[in-house]
Amino acid sequence: MSSDSQPLSVTEKVGYSLGDLAANLIFQTLITFLAFFYTDVYRIPAATAATIIFVVGLLGAFAFTPLMGLVADRTRTRWGRFRPWILWTAVPFGVLSLLAFSTPDFGPTGKVVYALATYTLLVLVYSANNLPYAALSGVLTGNMDQRNSLSAYRFVAVMIAQFIIQVLLLPLVLILGDGDRATGFRNAMALFAIVGTVFFLITFFTTRERIVSPPEQRSSVLEDLGDLARNRPWLVMLALTILVFVSLALKGGMTIYYFQYYLSEPHLAGLLERSGFEAFMGGLNALLTGIGLTAFHWPEDAPTSAFSLFNAGGILFMIAGIGFSRRLAERFGKRDVFGGALFVSTLFLLAFLLWPPEAVWQGFVSQMLHGFFYGITIPLLWAMIADVADYSEWRNHRRATAIIFSAMLCGLKIGLSVGGALVAGILAFYGYQAGAPMQAPDTVSGIRLAVSLYAALPFLAGIALLFFYEINKTTERRIERELGERRAAPAAGP
């Protein structure tokens, strides 16, 4: 194998990270708004929406992702194994994202069929794009510190995408749809499709695969699967990823209902007024209209405005947490930092159990502190998967990067499908009535439990799993050193 452990250029790190920004414009929309879009915009019953999200997500996890891992590891082109897939899927990804958030005027059955078909195709193309993209990070460099740096870059891009979706998407929907949410979602996704396609192309042209398997390396599908079955760190990361994304999808999808039906609207309005937000928006629109531009149409109702600010605070603190991630990981090791930071972030998630509807300030502070400590973990999850690929090569003397990274994408899809289905399923279980101005007390109680206790439980289970993950800081350095010696040996020659 060849390897280049020299520092990656800023251009390559930024170019690679733009691919994650592009993918997360869609992924974050799926996490945060797919259940809401199906139930409140396209008017699909909540139980049916839960079934669609769950079934398609599992199909992506157990069929599309593993098959894509096997195919990507066996791809041979002059561009490498993984980069071509980013090129080939750029346009289809954008087109299907637009179709999945369009609302053709079908009958009840037609709507379900359309949602099922478009979401299935989107998940299929997402697998063909994002698994090779994730695996690419494992072959850009063999230097683990450089991987930590690369992860920090890419997850700043992820946070930018998350900020756009969780803070600005609803205002964009209102602006681009002139008040009509269905039109607004379609137009917003068209914009994201164009931007995402361009960013994927930039990723393709600015990156280079450096860790290349020798031509003589051949392994069968059964050998690859056998390696996985014996790779305990891979099994731990698969389960951990599922649990993390169940929590993220559940909390992310349920929070909009938490603001609409649990928190006190007068207290939310008071927060917006006392924080200076209303004055800021008034000044901004006065400036825009004064120079002949259109005013910025921020949502006028207090719950929607506060929801966007709530997400903004959490995301900004996540970005701050990402800034600490690399230094902490280099000092204490990825595993220990990940587990400690995830535990503290879970405590602030559980704090939402304590806050009554009037305690909006406390909720905002809990969200920001939860975001900061969770932000520390964000780059580490993906960097740990790259370490698992090295661990597999170290033990088996064969490299199968994409099938290793399928743990992340498989877990992500399972978590997304389970968490997204839980949003719609919990709403249905507690008697949610779509579009109703008020919900029954039991429904409101279920929403409150979902964003706190129910979302915290998978995080706690993931922390327990880390006790079985054996790649600590000492093992990381040993693997890096010994693999470097192996890769250098053929180049030295006899």
RONU-96914 format. One record per residue (C-alpha): residue number from 0; chain; x, y, z. Coordinates in Angstrom, 2 decimals, m for minus. Example, Ala and Ser with C-alpha at 12.3 -4.5 7.8 and 13.67 -1.06 7.14 Angstrom:
# residues 2
SITE  pos  unit       c1       c2       c3
SITE    0     A    12.30    m4.50     7.80
SITE    1     A    13.67    m1.06     7.14
***
This chain:
# residues 494
SITE  pos  unit       c1       c2       c3
SITE    0     A     0.00     0.00     0.00
SITE    1     A     1.05     3.56    m0.61
SITE    2     A     0.49     6.23     1.92
SITE    3     A     1.08     9.91     2.32
SITE    4     A     1.21    11.14     5.89
SITE    5     A     2.14    14.71     5.00
SITE    6     A    m0.20    17.45     6.26
SITE    7     A    m3.28    17.98     4.10
SITE    8     A    m3.57    21.42     2.53
SITE    9     A    m6.25    23.84     3.67
SITE   10     A    m7.65    23.74     0.14
SITE   11     A    m8.14    19.98     0.32
SITE   12     A    m9.64    20.12     3.80
SITE   13     A   m12.10    22.84     2.78
SITE   14     A   m12.88    21.12    m0.53
SITE   15     A   m13.57    17.85     1.24
SITE   16     A   m15.73    19.54     3.89
SITE   17     A   m17.96    21.17     1.27
SITE   18     A   m19.20    17.69     0.38
SITE   19     A   m20.53    17.28     3.91
SITE   20     A   m22.14    20.72     3.77
SITE   21     A   m23.92    19.69     0.57
SITE   22     A   m25.11    16.35     1.95
SITE   23     A   m26.23    17.87     5.25
SITE   24     A   m28.43    20.47     3.62
SITE   25     A   m30.57    17.43     2.82
SITE   26     A   m29.73    15.19     5.76
SITE   27     A   m30.49    17.86     8.37
SITE   28     A   m33.78    18.59     6.62
SITE   29     A   m34.68    14.90     6.86
SITE   30     A   m33.80    14.78    10.57
SITE   31     A   m35.59    17.97    11.53
SITE   32     A   m38.50    18.37     9.15
SITE   33     A   m39.38    15.14     7.30
SITE   34     A   m42.03    14.03     9.83
SITE   35     A   m43.35    17.61    10.03
SITE   36     A   m43.38    17.90     6.21
SITE   37     A   m45.30    14.65     5.80
SITE   38     A   m47.86    15.31     8.56
SITE   39     A   m48.40    19.09     8.45
SITE   40     A   m47.50    20.08     4.88
SITE   41     A   m48.32    17.07     2.68
SITE   42     A   m51.05    15.89     5.09
SITE   43     A   m50.09    12.24     5.36
SITE   44     A   m51.45    10.63     8.57
SITE   45     A   m48.85    10.47    11.34
SITE   46     A   m48.91     6.67    11.66
SITE   47     A   m48.46     6.27     7.89
SITE   48     A   m45.62     8.78     7.88
SITE   49     A   m43.93     6.84    10.69
SITE   50     A   m44.18     3.63     8.66
SITE   51     A   m42.68     5.23     5.54
SITE   52     A   m39.76     6.73     7.43
SITE   53     A   m39.08     3.53     9.35
SITE   54     A   m39.36     1.02     6.48
SITE   55     A   m37.34     3.05     3.97
SITE   56     A   m34.70     3.84     6.57
SITE   57     A   m34.23     0.17     7.38
SITE   58     A   m34.10    m0.68     3.68
SITE   59     A   m31.30     1.85     3.29
SITE   60     A   m29.49     0.53     6.33
SITE   61     A   m29.66    m3.21     5.67
SITE   62     A   m29.68    m3.28     1.85
SITE   63     A   m28.39    m0.13     0.16
SITE   64     A   m25.53     0.70     2.53
SITE   65     A   m23.84    m2.73     2.88
SITE   66     A   m24.11    m3.36    m0.87
SITE   67     A   m22.64     0.05    m1.58
SITE   68     A   m19.76    m0.68     0.77
SITE   69     A   m18.93    m3.87    m1.12
SITE   70     A   m19.25    m2.15    m4.51
SITE   71     A   m17.15     0.89    m3.53
SITE   72     A   m14.28    m1.23    m2.20
SITE   73     A   m14.18    m3.01    m5.57
SITE   74     A   m14.44     0.10    m7.75
SITE   75     A   m11.36     0.67    m9.93
SITE   76     A   m11.00     3.95   m11.86
SITE   77     A    m8.23     6.40   m12.66
SITE   78     A    m9.81     8.71   m10.05
SITE   79     A    m9.65     6.09    m7.29
SITE   80     A   m12.31     4.02    m5.57
SITE   81     A   m14.43     6.60    m3.79
SITE   82     A   m14.11     9.98    m5.53
SITE   83     A   m15.95     8.85    m8.71
SITE   84     A   m19.11     8.10    m6.75
SITE   85     A   m19.24    11.70    m5.53
SITE   86     A   m19.10    12.83    m9.17
SITE   87     A   m21.63    10.30   m10.47
SITE   88     A   m24.27    10.98    m7.81
SITE   89     A   m24.04    14.78    m7.56
SITE   90     A   m26.89    15.58    m9.95
SITE   91     A   m29.24    12.67    m9.06
SITE   92     A   m28.90    13.57    m5.36
SITE   93     A   m30.06    17.12    m6.06
SITE   94     A   m32.96    16.08    m8.28
SITE   95     A   m34.31    13.50    m5.82
SITE   96     A   m34.00    15.94    m2.91
SITE   97     A   m36.28    18.31    m4.78
SITE   98     A   m38.78    15.57    m5.65
SITE   99     A   m38.91    14.22    m2.08
SITE  100     A   m40.03    17.63    m0.76
SITE  101     A   m42.50    18.38    m3.54
SITE  102     A   m46.27    18.06    m3.02
SITE  103     A   m48.04    16.89    m6.19
SITE  104     A   m51.82    16.99    m5.87
SITE  105     A   m52.59    13.29    m5.54
SITE  106     A   m55.28    11.58    m3.52
SITE  107     A   m54.57    10.02    m0.11
SITE  108     A   m53.20     6.78    m1.61
SITE  109     A   m51.27     8.61    m4.31
SITE  110     A   m49.57    10.80    m1.73
SITE  111     A   m48.38     7.76     0.21
SITE  112     A   m47.08     6.06    m2.94
SITE  113     A   m45.30     9.24    m4.05
SITE  114     A   m43.71     9.81    m0.63
SITE  115     A   m42.61     6.18    m0.43
SITE  116     A   m41.10     6.17    m3.93
SITE  117     A   m39.24     9.48    m3.69
SITE  118     A   m37.90     8.84    m0.19
SITE  119     A   m36.71     5.35    m1.20
SITE  120     A   m34.84     6.70    m4.24
SITE  121     A   m33.36     9.54    m2.17
SITE  122     A   m32.06     7.10     0.44
SITE  123     A   m30.61     4.90    m2.32
SITE  124     A   m28.69     7.78    m3.93
SITE  125     A   m27.69     9.12    m0.50
SITE  126     A   m26.02     5.75     0.17
SITE  127     A   m24.23     5.79    m3.19
SITE  128     A   m22.95     9.29    m2.45
SITE  129     A   m22.30     9.49     1.25
SITE  130     A   m20.71     6.12     1.95
SITE  131     A   m17.89     6.69    m0.59
SITE  132     A   m17.61    10.27     0.69
SITE  133     A   m17.17     9.05     4.27
SITE  134     A   m14.72     6.33     3.21
SITE  135     A   m12.69     8.94     1.32
SITE  136     A   m11.59    10.46     4.64
SITE  137     A    m9.88     7.15     5.47
SITE  138     A    m7.68     7.21     2.35
SITE  139     A    m6.76    10.90     2.09
SITE  140     A    m4.07    10.46     4.76
SITE  141     A    m2.69     7.82     7.11
SITE  142     A    m1.87    10.39     9.80
SITE  143     A    m4.38    10.18    12.65
SITE  144     A    m3.79    13.77    13.80
SITE  145     A    m4.49    14.96    10.26
SITE  146     A    m7.71    12.96    10.33
SITE  147     A    m8.70    14.76    13.52
SITE  148     A    m8.01    18.07    11.77
SITE  149     A    m9.95    16.98     8.67
SITE  150     A   m12.89    15.94    10.84
SITE  151     A   m12.88    19.34    12.55
SITE  152     A   m13.05    21.10     9.16
SITE  153     A   m15.84    18.93     7.82
SITE  154     A   m17.96    19.25    10.92
SITE  155     A   m17.73    23.01    10.94
SITE  156     A   m19.28    22.63     7.48
SITE  157     A   m21.89    20.29     8.96
SITE  158     A   m22.74    22.87    11.61
SITE  159     A   m23.12    25.55     8.94
SITE  160     A   m25.59    23.29     7.12
SITE  161     A   m27.36    22.54    10.39
SITE  162     A   m27.60    26.27    11.13
SITE  163     A   m29.09    26.92     7.70
SITE  164     A   m31.69    24.17     8.11
SITE  165     A   m32.65    24.52    11.76
SITE  166     A   m32.51    28.32    11.92
SITE  167     A   m33.14    29.67     8.44
SITE  168     A   m35.17    27.00     6.62
SITE  169     A   m38.57    28.06     7.96
SITE  170     A   m37.95    31.73     7.10
SITE  171     A   m36.71    30.63     3.66
SITE  172     A   m39.86    28.54     3.21
SITE  173     A   m42.00    31.59     3.96
SITE  174     A   m39.96    33.86     1.69
SITE  175     A   m39.62    31.46    m1.24
SITE  176     A   m43.22    30.28    m0.98
SITE  177     A   m44.77    33.72    m0.37
SITE  178     A   m46.44    32.27     2.72
SITE  179     A   m47.31    28.89     1.16
SITE  180     A   m45.32    26.20     2.96
SITE  181     A   m45.63    23.55     0.22
SITE  182     A   m44.30    25.92    m2.45
SITE  183     A   m41.68    27.21    m0.04
SITE  184     A   m40.31    23.76     0.73
SITE  185     A   m40.11    22.91    m2.96
SITE  186     A   m38.30    26.13    m3.85
SITE  187     A   m35.92    25.87    m0.90
SITE  188     A   m34.97    22.33    m1.86
SITE  189     A   m34.40    23.44    m5.46
SITE  190     A   m31.92    26.02    m4.15
SITE  191     A   m30.19    23.42    m1.97
SITE  192     A   m30.02    21.00    m4.92
SITE  193     A   m28.14    23.52    m7.06
SITE  194     A   m25.73    24.53    m4.29
SITE  195     A   m25.17    20.91    m3.26
SITE  196     A   m24.35    19.77    m6.79
SITE  197     A   m21.71    22.48    m7.16
SITE  198     A   m20.17    21.62    m3.78
SITE  199     A   m19.97    17.91    m4.60
SITE  200     A   m18.08    18.76    m7.78
SITE  201     A   m15.64    20.91    m5.79
SITE  202     A   m15.05    17.98    m3.43
SITE  203     A   m14.31    15.70    m6.36
SITE  204     A   m11.80    18.08    m7.97
SITE  205     A    m9.91    19.15    m4.81
SITE  206     A    m9.24    15.79    m3.14
SITE  207     A    m6.86    12.90    m3.86
SITE  208     A    m6.80     9.31    m2.62
SITE  209     A    m3.36     8.52    m1.16
SITE  210     A    m3.80     5.20     0.64
SITE  211     A    m4.14     2.77    m2.25
SITE  212     A    m4.50    m1.00    m1.96
SITE  213     A    m1.88    m2.90    m3.97
SITE  214     A    m3.14    m4.55    m7.17
SITE  215     A    m2.44    m8.01    m5.76
SITE  216     A    m4.82    m7.51    m2.82
SITE  217     A    m7.98    m9.48    m3.44
SITE  218     A   m10.59   m10.54    m0.96
SITE  219     A   m13.97   m12.15    m1.34
SITE  220     A   m17.23   m10.77     0.00
SITE  221     A   m17.27   m13.55     2.59
SITE  222     A   m13.75   m12.63     3.73
SITE  223     A   m14.74    m8.97     4.12
SITE  224     A   m17.87    m9.90     6.07
SITE  225     A   m15.89   m12.33     8.20
SITE  226     A   m13.40    m9.59     9.05
SITE  227     A   m16.28    m7.37    10.16
SITE  228     A   m17.86   m10.04    12.32
SITE  229     A   m14.57   m10.51    14.20
SITE  230     A   m13.89    m6.77    14.50
SITE  231     A   m15.26    m5.77    17.91
SITE  232     A   m14.49    m2.03    17.52
SITE  233     A   m16.52    m2.05    14.29
SITE  234     A   m19.46    m3.72    16.02
SITE  235     A   m19.28    m1.19    18.84
SITE  236     A   m19.18     1.74    16.40
SITE  237     A   m22.13     0.34    14.46
SITE  238     A   m24.26     0.13    17.61
SITE  239     A   m23.00     3.48    18.90
SITE  240     A   m23.85     5.24    15.64
SITE  241     A   m27.37     3.80    15.67
SITE  242     A   m27.95     5.04    19.21
SITE  243     A   m26.52     8.52    18.58
SITE  244     A   m28.66     9.10    15.50
SITE  245     A   m31.80     7.76    17.16
SITE  246     A   m31.34    10.50    19.77
SITE  247     A   m30.55    13.17    17.22
SITE  248     A   m33.50    12.32    14.97
SITE  249     A   m35.92    12.03    17.88
SITE  250     A   m34.91    15.28    19.56
SITE  251     A   m34.46    17.14    16.28
SITE  252     A   m37.81    16.07    14.86
SITE  253     A   m39.79    16.59    18.06
SITE  254     A   m38.46    20.00    19.09
SITE  255     A   m40.69    21.96    16.72
SITE  256     A   m43.74    20.37    18.39
SITE  257     A   m42.22    21.15    21.81
SITE  258     A   m42.17    24.83    20.93
SITE  259     A   m45.62    24.85    19.35
SITE  260     A   m47.49    22.99    22.07
SITE  261     A   m45.49    22.78    25.33
SITE  262     A   m43.67    26.06    25.93
SITE  263     A   m45.67    29.12    26.97
SITE  264     A   m46.23    31.36    23.94
SITE  265     A   m46.42    34.59    26.06
SITE  266     A   m43.11    33.71    27.72
SITE  267     A   m41.54    32.96    24.34
SITE  268     A   m42.76    36.32    23.07
SITE  269     A   m41.31    37.97    26.17
SITE  270     A   m37.95    36.31    25.55
SITE  271     A   m37.89    37.60    21.97
SITE  272     A   m38.70    41.10    23.18
SITE  273     A   m36.30    41.25    26.13
SITE  274     A   m33.43    39.67    24.21
SITE  275     A   m33.57    42.47    21.65
SITE  276     A   m34.47    40.11    18.82
SITE  277     A   m37.62    41.98    17.80
SITE  278     A   m35.75    45.28    17.78
SITE  279     A   m32.96    43.72    15.72
SITE  280     A   m35.41    42.37    13.11
SITE  281     A   m37.15    45.75    12.95
SITE  282     A   m33.85    47.54    12.39
SITE  283     A   m32.74    44.99     9.78
SITE  284     A   m35.95    45.34     7.78
SITE  285     A   m35.82    49.13     8.02
SITE  286     A   m32.31    48.99     6.57
SITE  287     A   m33.31    46.59     3.78
SITE  288     A   m36.39    48.52     2.73
SITE  289     A   m34.52    51.81     3.03
SITE  290     A   m32.09    50.75     0.30
SITE  291     A   m34.83    49.38    m1.91
SITE  292     A   m34.64    45.69    m1.00
SITE  293     A   m37.37    43.32     0.20
SITE  294     A   m37.86    42.90     3.94
SITE  295     A   m36.67    39.67     5.56
SITE  296     A   m39.83    37.71     6.38
SITE  297     A   m39.01    36.02     9.65
SITE  298     A   m41.85    33.89    11.09
SITE  299     A   m44.23    36.17    12.97
SITE  300     A   m45.49    33.69    15.57
SITE  301     A   m43.40    33.50    18.73
SITE  302     A   m42.98    29.68    18.87
SITE  303     A   m41.52    29.45    15.35
SITE  304     A   m39.22    32.43    15.87
SITE  305     A   m38.03    31.13    19.23
SITE  306     A   m37.55    27.63    17.77
SITE  307     A   m35.16    29.03    15.17
SITE  308     A   m33.23    31.02    17.78
SITE  309     A   m33.12    27.96    20.05
SITE  310     A   m31.50    25.94    17.28
SITE  311     A   m29.13    28.80    16.46
SITE  312     A   m27.85    28.95    20.02
SITE  313     A   m27.27    25.20    20.14
SITE  314     A   m25.47    25.16    16.80
SITE  315     A   m23.17    28.07    17.62
SITE  316     A   m22.14    26.34    20.85
SITE  317     A   m21.65    23.06    18.95
SITE  318     A   m19.21    24.86    16.66
SITE  319     A   m17.38    26.11    19.75
SITE  320     A   m17.26    22.54    21.07
SITE  321     A   m15.81    21.28    17.79
SITE  322     A   m12.98    23.77    18.27
SITE  323     A   m11.91    21.94    21.45
SITE  324     A   m12.28    18.44    20.00
SITE  325     A    m8.93    17.99    18.28
SITE  326     A    m6.77    19.20    21.19
SITE  327     A    m8.65    17.07    23.71
SITE  328     A    m8.45    13.99    21.48
SITE  329     A    m4.71    14.39    20.95
SITE  330     A    m4.18    14.63    24.69
SITE  331     A    m6.59    12.02    26.05
SITE  332     A    m7.56     9.87    23.05
SITE  333     A   m10.75     9.89    21.00
SITE  334     A   m12.62     7.22    22.94
SITE  335     A   m12.29     8.80    26.37
SITE  336     A   m13.06    12.33    25.19
SITE  337     A   m16.07    11.13    23.21
SITE  338     A   m17.55     9.26    26.16
SITE  339     A   m16.97    12.03    28.69
SITE  340     A   m18.36    14.79    26.50
SITE  341     A   m21.40    12.72    25.48
SITE  342     A   m22.20    12.03    29.13
SITE  343     A   m22.15    15.71    30.10
SITE  344     A   m24.23    16.66    27.06
SITE  345     A   m26.80    14.03    28.07
SITE  346     A   m27.16    15.59    31.50
SITE  347     A   m28.21    18.88    29.91
SITE  348     A   m30.64    16.97    27.69
SITE  349     A   m32.22    15.42    30.77
SITE  350     A   m32.53    18.91    32.27
SITE  351     A   m35.50    19.53    29.95
SITE  352     A   m37.48    17.24    32.26
SITE  353     A   m37.16    19.88    34.98
SITE  354     A   m38.38    22.93    33.10
SITE  355     A   m42.03    24.01    33.23
SITE  356     A   m43.58    25.70    30.15
SITE  357     A   m42.64    29.14    31.49
SITE  358     A   m38.93    28.33    31.94
SITE  359     A   m37.88    29.33    28.44
SITE  360     A   m34.56    30.92    29.46
SITE  361     A   m33.53    27.77    31.28
SITE  362     A   m34.38    25.74    28.21
SITE  363     A   m32.23    27.95    26.00
SITE  364     A   m29.26    27.67    28.37
SITE  365     A   m29.66    23.88    28.56
SITE  366     A   m29.71    23.69    24.78
SITE  367     A   m26.53    25.74    24.42
SITE  368     A   m24.60    23.71    27.02
SITE  369     A   m25.88    20.46    25.54
SITE  370     A   m24.73    21.72    22.13
SITE  371     A   m21.24    22.64    23.37
SITE  372     A   m20.46    19.24    24.88
SITE  373     A   m22.10    17.32    22.06
SITE  374     A   m20.06    19.40    19.62
SITE  375     A   m16.86    17.96    21.10
SITE  376     A   m18.02    14.48    20.07
SITE  377     A   m19.05    15.30    16.50
SITE  378     A   m15.68    15.06    14.69
SITE  379     A   m14.56    12.14    16.85
SITE  380     A   m17.28     9.74    15.75
SITE  381     A   m16.14     9.83    12.13
SITE  382     A   m12.44     9.88    13.01
SITE  383     A   m12.97     6.78    15.15
SITE  384     A   m14.49     4.97    12.17
SITE  385     A   m11.34     5.77    10.13
SITE  386     A    m9.30     4.35    13.02
SITE  387     A   m11.40     1.17    12.90
SITE  388     A   m10.51     0.80     9.20
SITE  389     A    m6.84     1.02    10.17
SITE  390     A    m7.43    m1.45    13.00
SITE  391     A    m8.92    m3.94    10.53
SITE  392     A    m5.95    m3.55     8.17
SITE  393     A    m3.54    m3.84    11.10
SITE  394     A    m5.05    m7.15    12.24
SITE  395     A    m6.00    m8.73     8.89
SITE  396     A    m3.37    m7.30     6.49
SITE  397     A    m6.19    m6.37     4.12
SITE  398     A    m7.85    m2.98     3.75
SITE  399     A   m11.61    m2.72     3.14
SITE  400     A   m12.29     0.95     3.84
SITE  401     A   m15.79     1.34     2.41
SITE  402     A   m17.28    m1.74     4.07
SITE  403     A   m15.84    m0.50     7.38
SITE  404     A   m17.42     2.91     6.82
SITE  405     A   m20.70     1.20     6.06
SITE  406     A   m20.99     0.90     9.85
SITE  407     A   m21.39     4.65    10.04
SITE  408     A   m23.85     4.96     7.18
SITE  409     A   m25.74     1.81     8.15
SITE  410     A   m26.00     3.03    11.71
SITE  411     A   m26.90     6.51    10.56
SITE  412     A   m29.79     5.22     8.44
SITE  413     A   m31.04     2.87    11.14
SITE  414     A   m30.87     5.69    13.67
SITE  415     A   m32.50     8.15    11.32
SITE  416     A   m35.29     5.74    10.44
SITE  417     A   m35.92     4.63    14.01
SITE  418     A   m35.64     8.15    15.44
SITE  419     A   m37.74     9.71    12.67
SITE  420     A   m40.35     6.98    12.97
SITE  421     A   m40.38     7.46    16.75
SITE  422     A   m41.27    11.13    16.23
SITE  423     A   m44.35    10.27    14.17
SITE  424     A   m45.06     7.12    16.21
SITE  425     A   m44.93     8.90    19.59
SITE  426     A   m47.18    11.64    18.24
SITE  427     A   m49.67     9.04    17.02
SITE  428     A   m49.46     7.08    20.31
SITE  429     A   m50.19    10.18    22.38
SITE  430     A   m53.09    11.26    20.13
SITE  431     A   m51.55    14.11    18.16
SITE  432     A   m53.99    16.03    15.93
SITE  433     A   m52.19    17.62    12.97
SITE  434     A   m52.90    21.31    12.53
SITE  435     A   m54.89    21.63    15.78
SITE  436     A   m54.25    24.91    17.66
SITE  437     A   m53.99    22.97    20.94
SITE  438     A   m53.23    19.38    21.87
SITE  439     A   m54.55    17.16    24.67
SITE  440     A   m52.54    17.18    27.93
SITE  441     A   m51.36    13.60    27.36
SITE  442     A   m50.08    14.59    23.91
SITE  443     A   m48.17    17.55    25.32
SITE  444     A   m46.70    15.33    28.04
SITE  445     A   m45.53    12.85    25.42
SITE  446     A   m43.84    15.62    23.44
SITE  447     A   m42.02    16.82    26.57
SITE  448     A   m40.81    13.32    27.42
SITE  449     A   m39.64    12.76    23.84
SITE  450     A   m37.27    15.75    23.76
SITE  451     A   m35.77    14.91    27.16
SITE  452     A   m35.94    11.42    28.67
SITE  453     A   m36.64     9.43    25.51
SITE  454     A   m33.92    11.25    23.57
SITE  455     A   m31.40    10.82    26.42
SITE  456     A   m31.75     7.05    26.82
SITE  457     A   m29.94     6.08    23.57
SITE  458     A   m27.07     8.45    24.45
SITE  459     A   m26.66     6.74    27.82
SITE  460     A   m26.65     3.31    26.19
SITE  461     A   m23.98     4.52    23.74
SITE  462     A   m21.76     5.69    26.60
SITE  463     A   m21.98     2.23    28.16
SITE  464     A   m20.92     0.64    24.85
SITE  465     A   m17.65     2.57    24.81
SITE  466     A   m16.35     0.36    27.62
SITE  467     A   m16.08    m2.38    24.95
SITE  468     A   m14.22    m0.17    22.42
SITE  469     A   m10.58    m1.14    22.72
SITE  470     A    m8.86     1.52    20.57
SITE  471     A    m7.57     3.93    23.19
SITE  472     A    m4.84     6.53    22.70
SITE  473     A    m1.99     4.02    23.16
SITE  474     A    m3.51     1.62    20.62
SITE  475     A    m4.08     4.48    18.14
SITE  476     A    m0.36     5.33    18.14
SITE  477     A     0.72     1.71    17.87
SITE  478     A    m1.54     1.08    14.86
SITE  479     A    m0.39     4.26    13.12
SITE  480     A     3.29     3.41    13.67
SITE  481     A     3.10    m0.21    12.57
SITE  482     A     0.95     0.47     9.52
SITE  483     A     3.32     3.23     8.47
SITE  484     A     6.22     0.76     8.64
SITE  485     A     4.32    m1.81     6.56
SITE  486     A     3.35     0.72     3.89
SITE  487     A     6.90     2.06     3.67
SITE  488     A     8.47    m1.40     3.35
SITE  489     A     7.40    m2.14    m0.27
SITE  490     A     8.53     1.31    m1.36
SITE  491     A    11.99     0.71     0.09
SITE  492     A    12.45    m2.40    m2.02
SITE  493     A    15.05    m5.17    m1.48
***
